[in-house]
Amino acid sequence: MKEIFNCPERIESISKNFGIERNENEQCWSIVQEKALEKALRKFRFLQNNKRWKKIAEIVKDKTQKECKDKFNLFRQKLMVQNKFLK
């Protein structure tokens, strides 16, 4: 099965329109990896911060703790911007 990637290059214009700054080192994430991150975030939401990111990175294939945390922060930033426009 071919995985679909959500690469930063494809969302550059969207990021600019919403005022979201993109990390130049941001990796491409497949849909499978993003879903795994979402599931892991829900599963480990009550763990202490350092333990949580370690467990999350173990579940998300080919991603480090830092990459998972950076992706989460990007999700959060996008949500904050979207909520700002909805008010």
N, C-alpha and C positions, 0 to 999 in steps of 0.2 A: 504494500500500500504506500502510495506516495504521500509524504507529509507536506502540509502547506505551511510556509514560513511567514511570520509576521515581521519582516525585516524593517529596520529603521529607515532605510532608503525609501521604502514605499509609503511611509507615513510622515515623511519630512514636511510636506506642505500642510498636513493636518496639524502637526505639532506647532508649526509657525503660526497658523491661524488662531490656535488656542493659547498662544504664549507659553508653550511648554518647551523648556530647553532640553535638548537631547544630548546625552553623553556620547561623545564621539567613539568611545570604546564599546558602546552597547552592542551586544551580540544579537544575532537572529534567534528567535525563539519559534519553535514549531507550535502548532495548535495543541499537540499532545503534551508538550512541555508546559504550556500555559495552563492547560486543564489540570495537570499534575500539581502545579504550583498552587492553584486555587484550592484544590482538594487538600493538599498538605497544610495550607494556611488555616483552613477550617479545623482540620484534625488536631493540629498542635497549637491552637490559639491560646491555651492556658499554660503552656510551658514558659519557663523563664527565657528571656530573650536569647541568651547565648545557646541554650539547649535547643530552642525552637528552630533557629536557622540551621543548626547542624542536622537535625532530623529532617527538615524540609529539603535540604540539599541531598540527603540520602535518597529521597523519593524522586526528585526531579532529575531525570537522566541527563548526564553530561553538563550539569550546571553546578557551580560552586556556591558556597554560602553567600559570598558577596554578590554574585550574579543574581541569586534569588532575592536577596534583600533589595538590590538596586531595581529589579523588575517590580517588586512590591511597591517601592517608593514611587516609581513611575505610574503604576496603576492609581495609587493614592493621589498623586498630583493631578492626573487627568480627571479623576472624580471631583476633586476640589474645584477645578476650573469649570467643569460641566455644571456643578451645583451653583457656582457663582453666576453663570449665565441663566440658570433657571429661575433665579429670584427676581 
